[in-house]
Amino acid sequence: MDVIEPRWRTASRSSNNGGDCVEVADNLAGRVLVRDSKDRAGGMLSFAPEVWRIFVAARSER
């Protein structure tokens, strides 16, 4: 069985934070992954897609 690495992308809202960026990826298990772009080996958080959508929507309202 081949392991497929997530395709990381810089979060669209991260570009306005002076280099404090997070990266986001979807994985094959149907989860949204989030990590610190300055410490890629430091671990990641995993969210259910519906929880991530709620978080992003709440942040967009600010």
HELIX and SHEET records of a PDB file:
HELIX    1   1 SER A   12  ASN A   16  5                                   5    
HELIX    2   2 PRO A   49  SER A   60  1                                  12    
SHEET    1   A 4 ARG A   9  THR A  10  0                                        
SHEET    2   A 4 VAL A  22  ASP A  26 -1                                        
SHEET    3   A 4 VAL A  32  ASP A  36 -1                                        
SHEET    4   A 4 LEU A  45  PHE A  47 -1                                        
END                                                                             
